[in-house]
C-alpha cells in the first residue's frame, strides 16, 4: 500500500521536532553572484549541516518518529553515502543500531564518515544488485526498520525543513523567491522544498536540477509519468544517481515543478569552484548542480529573487582538486 503524501503541516512539525538536533544553516549571499545573474540570489549551504548534507534532516525526522519497539531493532538503509551517513548519525543520536548498504565504489570519504558513527556497512555492486531488495533483506534479518533514501513521507517532510528555513530567513530580509533551484536525485529534497514553497512562496517557479545522463525527473515531468534513466551518464554526481523518481516524490513534484534543468560536468566544476572561492563552502558535485544551473543562466529571474540549495559537501579530495583545476 502506498504511504500517504506528506503536506506542509508535516514539514512544520518536522522543523519543531528537529530543533536543537540539526544545524539551522545560514542564508548566504554574494555580490558577484547577484551581478552574474542580474537577480538577488540567496543560498542555503547544507555542507555546513552536521554530516555535511541535508540528508540528516529527513533521516533524523524519520528516526524520531519510530515507536520505542521499532527503535530497539535499529534501522537499515541503502545509500551512496550522504543518506547512509545521516542514518548512522541519527541512530547514534538515539542509541540505535544502524546497518547501511553502500555501493562498493562509493567515495571513501563517505564510507569512512558513515563507519565513524558506529554503523555496520554492507557493500554491494552498484550495477548488479537490487539495492531496495538488499535493504529489505537486511532489515528482515535484523528485525530493523528500513528508512529509504527519499521515497518516505517522514524523510520528505524532514528534507523540506531546508526550504522552510531558507524562506523564513529570506522573508526576514523582505525577500520572497521568484525562482528556486534544487539538486534532484530521487526527489526527496525537491518534494520537501515543493511543500514549503507551495505554502510560503506559491508563485515561485521551482526547478529540479540534474546532471547530464541522470535527468529522469526532467524526462518524467515531460512524459507525465515516471521514467527511468536508460543510458546513464558518468558517476561524478554520486549523490544523484537514482534510477528513476520515487513514487511519492514524483506525486508531489509533478504538480508544482516548473520543469527540469540539466547541467554539464564543466558547469558543475565551475559551481564547485565558485562556492569555494566566493561563498567559502566546499560543495560536492551532486550538491553543486543547483548553483551550477543558476550560474549558467538555466534558472533565472532577472530583477527578482532566486533561492538555491547547495545540498552537500562530502566530496572526494581528488574530485575537488579536479574542480579547482578546471
C-alpha positions as CSV (number, residue, x, y, z in Angstrom):
1,X,0.0,0.0,0.0
2,X,1.3,3.4,-0.9
3,X,2.1,5.7,2.0
4,X,0.0,8.9,2.3
5,X,1.6,12.0,0.9
6,X,3.0,14.5,3.5
7,X,1.9,18.1,3.5
8,X,3.2,21.4,4.7
9,X,1.9,20.6,8.2
10,X,4.3,17.7,8.3
11,X,7.2,19.9,7.3
12,X,6.3,22.4,10.1
13,X,6.1,19.5,12.6
14,X,9.5,18.2,11.4
15,X,11.1,21.6,12.0
16,X,9.8,21.7,15.5
17,X,11.0,18.1,16.1
18,X,14.4,18.7,14.7
19,X,15.1,21.9,16.6
20,X,18.3,21.6,18.5
21,X,19.2,18.3,16.8
22,X,20.4,19.7,13.5
23,X,22.1,22.9,12.3
24,X,19.9,25.8,11.2
25,X,22.3,26.6,8.3
26,X,22.6,30.2,7.4
27,X,21.5,32.2,4.4
28,X,24.4,33.1,2.2
29,X,24.6,35.9,-0.4
30,X,27.4,37.3,-2.6
31,X,27.6,40.5,-4.7
32,X,29.3,38.7,-7.6
33,X,26.5,36.1,-7.7
34,X,23.9,38.8,-8.0
35,X,25.9,40.5,-10.7
36,X,26.3,37.4,-12.8
37,X,22.6,36.6,-12.6
38,X,21.0,40.0,-12.5
39,X,19.0,38.8,-9.6
40,X,19.1,38.6,-5.8
41,X,20.4,35.1,-5.0
42,X,20.0,33.5,-1.6
43,X,21.9,30.3,-1.0
44,X,21.2,27.5,1.6
45,X,24.5,25.9,2.4
46,X,23.8,22.4,3.6
47,X,27.5,21.4,3.5
48,X,27.5,23.2,6.9
49,X,25.0,20.7,8.2
50,X,26.1,18.0,10.7
51,X,27.2,15.1,8.4
52,X,27.8,17.6,5.6
53,X,24.5,17.3,3.8
54,X,20.7,18.0,4.0
55,X,20.1,14.2,4.4
56,X,20.4,14.5,8.2
57,X,17.1,16.3,8.2
58,X,15.0,13.5,6.7
59,X,16.8,10.6,8.4
60,X,16.6,12.2,11.8
61,X,12.9,13.1,11.4
62,X,12.1,9.5,10.3
63,X,14.1,8.0,13.2
64,X,12.5,10.3,15.8
65,X,9.0,9.1,14.7
66,X,9.8,5.4,15.2
67,X,8.0,3.9,18.2
68,X,10.1,2.5,21.1
69,X,9.7,-1.1,20.0
70,X,11.0,-0.3,16.5
71,X,13.9,1.7,17.8
72,X,15.1,-1.4,19.7
73,X,15.5,-3.2,16.3
74,X,17.6,-0.4,14.8
75,X,17.4,0.9,11.3
76,X,18.6,-0.1,7.8
77,X,19.1,1.8,4.6
78,X,20.9,1.8,1.3
79,X,22.9,4.8,0.2
80,X,25.8,6.0,-1.9
81,X,26.9,7.9,1.2
82,X,25.0,11.0,2.4
83,X,21.8,9.3,3.5
84,X,23.7,6.4,4.9
85,X,25.9,8.8,7.0
86,X,22.8,10.7,8.1
87,X,21.0,7.5,9.2
88,X,24.2,6.4,11.0
89,X,24.3,9.7,12.8
90,X,20.6,9.7,13.6
91,X,20.9,6.2,15.0
92,X,23.9,7.2,17.1
93,X,22.0,10.1,18.5
94,X,19.1,7.9,19.6
95,X,21.1,4.9,20.8
96,X,20.1,2.6,17.9
97,X,21.9,0.2,15.7
98,X,22.3,1.1,12.1
99,X,23.1,-1.1,9.0
100,X,24.0,0.7,5.8
101,X,24.2,-1.0,2.4
102,X,26.7,1.1,0.3
103,X,27.9,0.6,-3.3
104,X,31.4,-0.8,-3.4
105,X,32.5,2.3,-5.4
106,X,31.1,4.8,-3.0
107,X,33.5,7.7,-2.2
108,X,35.9,6.6,0.6
109,X,35.3,9.8,2.5
110,X,31.6,8.9,2.7
111,X,32.2,5.3,3.7
112,X,34.6,6.3,6.5
113,X,32.4,9.0,7.8
114,X,29.5,6.6,8.0
115,X,31.6,4.0,9.8
116,X,32.7,6.6,12.3
117,X,29.2,6.9,13.5
118,X,29.3,3.2,14.5
119,X,27.2,1.8,11.7
120,X,27.6,-1.7,10.1
121,X,28.4,-1.3,6.4
122,X,27.4,-3.9,3.8
123,X,28.9,-3.3,0.4
124,X,27.3,-4.2,-2.9
125,X,27.8,-3.9,-6.7
126,X,26.0,-0.7,-7.8
127,X,25.2,-2.1,-11.2
128,X,24.4,-5.7,-10.4
129,X,22.4,-5.7,-7.2
130,X,18.9,-4.5,-6.5
131,X,19.6,-2.2,-3.6
132,X,16.0,-2.0,-2.5
133,X,15.7,-5.8,-2.2
134,X,19.0,-6.0,-0.4
135,X,18.0,-3.4,2.2
136,X,14.7,-5.2,2.7
137,X,16.5,-8.5,3.3
138,X,18.9,-6.8,5.7
139,X,16.1,-5.3,7.7
140,X,14.2,-8.6,7.9
141,X,17.3,-10.4,9.1
142,X,18.0,-7.9,11.8
143,X,14.4,-7.1,12.8
144,X,15.2,-3.5,11.9
145,X,13.2,-0.7,10.3
146,X,14.0,0.4,6.7
147,X,14.4,4.2,6.2
148,X,14.7,4.6,2.4
149,X,16.8,7.5,1.0
150,X,13.9,9.5,-0.5
151,X,10.6,7.8,-1.0
152,X,9.2,8.0,2.5
153,X,6.8,10.7,3.9
154,X,8.8,11.4,7.1
155,X,12.0,11.7,5.1
156,X,10.4,14.1,2.6
157,X,9.0,16.2,5.4
158,X,12.3,16.4,7.1
159,X,14.1,17.5,3.9
160,X,11.5,20.2,3.5
161,X,12.8,22.0,6.5
162,X,15.8,23.2,4.4
163,X,13.5,25.2,2.2
164,X,11.4,26.3,5.2
165,X,14.4,27.8,6.9
166,X,15.5,29.5,3.7
167,X,12.1,31.0,3.1
168,X,11.8,32.2,6.7
169,X,15.3,33.7,6.7
170,X,14.8,35.3,3.3
171,X,11.4,36.6,4.5
172,X,13.0,38.3,7.4
173,X,15.0,40.3,4.8
174,X,11.9,41.1,2.8
175,X,12.8,38.6,0.1
176,X,10.5,36.1,-1.5
177,X,11.9,33.8,-4.2
178,X,10.6,34.2,-7.7
179,X,12.6,31.1,-8.8
180,X,14.0,28.2,-6.8
181,X,16.7,25.7,-7.9
182,X,17.2,22.4,-6.1
183,X,19.5,19.4,-6.6
184,X,17.5,16.3,-7.6
185,X,18.2,12.6,-7.4
186,X,15.3,10.5,-6.2
187,X,13.4,13.7,-5.5
188,X,13.1,13.7,-1.7
189,X,14.7,17.1,-1.1
190,X,12.8,18.5,-4.1
191,X,9.5,17.3,-2.8
192,X,10.1,18.6,0.6
193,X,11.0,22.0,-0.8
194,X,7.9,22.0,-3.0
195,X,5.7,21.5,0.1
196,X,7.3,24.5,1.7
197,X,7.2,26.7,-1.4
198,X,3.6,25.8,-2.1
199,X,2.7,27.2,1.3
200,X,5.0,30.2,1.6
201,X,6.0,31.2,-1.9
202,X,3.3,29.7,-4.2
203,X,4.3,32.0,-7.2
204,X,7.9,30.8,-7.3
205,X,9.0,28.7,-10.2
206,X,10.7,25.6,-8.9
207,X,13.2,23.7,-11.0
208,X,14.7,20.3,-10.4
209,X,18.3,20.3,-11.4
210,X,20.1,17.1,-12.5
211,X,23.5,16.1,-14.1
212,X,23.7,15.0,-17.7
213,X,22.7,11.4,-18.2
214,X,20.7,11.3,-15.0
215,X,17.8,13.6,-15.9
216,X,15.0,11.1,-15.1
217,X,13.0,13.8,-13.3
218,X,13.1,16.2,-16.2
219,X,12.0,13.5,-18.6
220,X,9.3,12.2,-16.2
221,X,7.9,15.7,-16.0
222,X,7.7,15.9,-19.8
223,X,6.2,12.4,-20.1
224,X,3.7,12.9,-17.3
225,X,4.8,9.7,-15.6
226,X,7.9,8.2,-14.0
227,X,10.6,7.1,-16.5
228,X,13.9,5.6,-15.7
229,X,17.4,6.5,-16.9
230,X,18.2,4.3,-19.9
231,X,21.7,5.5,-20.8
232,X,23.2,6.9,-17.5
233,X,25.9,9.4,-17.6
234,X,29.1,9.5,-15.6
235,X,29.2,8.8,-11.8
236,X,30.6,12.2,-11.0
237,X,27.5,13.2,-9.1
238,X,27.3,10.1,-6.9
239,X,24.7,11.6,-4.7
240,X,22.2,12.0,-7.6
241,X,22.3,8.6,-9.3
242,X,18.8,7.4,-8.6
243,X,17.4,5.2,-11.4
244,X,14.0,7.0,-11.5
245,X,12.0,9.4,-9.4
246,X,10.2,7.9,-6.3
247,X,6.5,7.2,-6.4
248,X,5.8,9.6,-3.5
249,X,8.3,12.2,-4.6
250,X,7.0,12.4,-8.1
251,X,3.4,12.6,-7.0
252,X,4.4,15.8,-5.1
253,X,6.9,17.2,-7.6
254,X,4.9,16.9,-10.8
255,X,2.1,19.1,-9.5
256,X,4.3,22.1,-8.8
257,X,7.7,22.0,-10.6
258,X,8.1,24.4,-13.5
259,X,10.5,21.9,-15.1
260,X,13.8,20.1,-15.0
261,X,17.2,21.5,-15.9
262,X,20.3,19.6,-16.9
263,X,23.9,20.8,-16.2
264,X,27.2,19.6,-17.6
265,X,30.3,18.5,-15.7
266,X,32.0,21.7,-16.7
267,X,29.2,23.8,-15.3
268,X,29.3,21.7,-12.1
269,X,33.0,22.2,-11.6
270,X,32.5,25.9,-12.2
271,X,29.9,26.0,-9.4
272,X,32.1,24.0,-7.0
273,X,34.9,26.4,-7.6
274,X,32.7,29.5,-7.2
275,X,31.3,28.1,-4.0
276,X,34.8,27.6,-2.6
277,X,36.3,30.9,-3.8
278,X,33.4,33.2,-3.0
279,X,30.9,31.5,-0.7
280,X,33.7,29.8,1.3
281,X,32.0,26.4,1.3
282,X,33.0,23.1,-0.1
283,X,30.4,21.6,-2.3
284,X,30.4,18.0,-3.7
285,X,29.4,17.6,-7.4
286,X,25.9,16.5,-6.7
287,X,25.5,19.2,-4.1
288,X,26.5,21.9,-6.6
289,X,24.2,21.2,-9.5
290,X,21.6,23.8,-8.5
291,X,24.2,26.5,-8.1
292,X,25.6,25.4,-11.5
293,X,22.2,25.9,-13.1
294,X,21.9,29.4,-11.7
295,X,25.5,30.4,-12.7
296,X,24.8,29.1,-16.2
297,X,21.6,31.1,-16.5
298,X,19.5,28.0,-16.8
299,X,17.4,29.0,-13.8
300,X,16.9,32.8,-14.0
301,X,14.8,35.6,-12.5
302,X,16.2,38.9,-13.8
303,X,15.4,41.6,-11.3
304,X,13.9,39.0,-9.0
305,X,14.9,36.7,-6.2
306,X,16.4,33.2,-6.7
307,X,16.6,30.6,-4.0
308,X,19.3,27.9,-4.3
309,X,20.1,24.8,-2.2
310,X,23.7,23.7,-2.2
311,X,22.8,20.2,-0.8
312,X,26.0,18.6,0.3
313,X,29.8,18.9,0.7
314,X,31.1,15.3,1.1
315,X,33.5,15.4,-1.8
316,X,36.4,13.1,-2.6
317,X,39.6,15.2,-2.3
318,X,40.8,14.1,-5.8
319,X,37.4,15.2,-7.3
320,X,37.6,18.5,-5.5
321,X,41.1,19.1,-6.8
322,X,39.8,18.5,-10.4
323,X,37.1,21.1,-9.8
324,X,39.5,23.7,-8.6
325,X,41.9,23.0,-11.5
326,X,39.1,23.0,-14.2
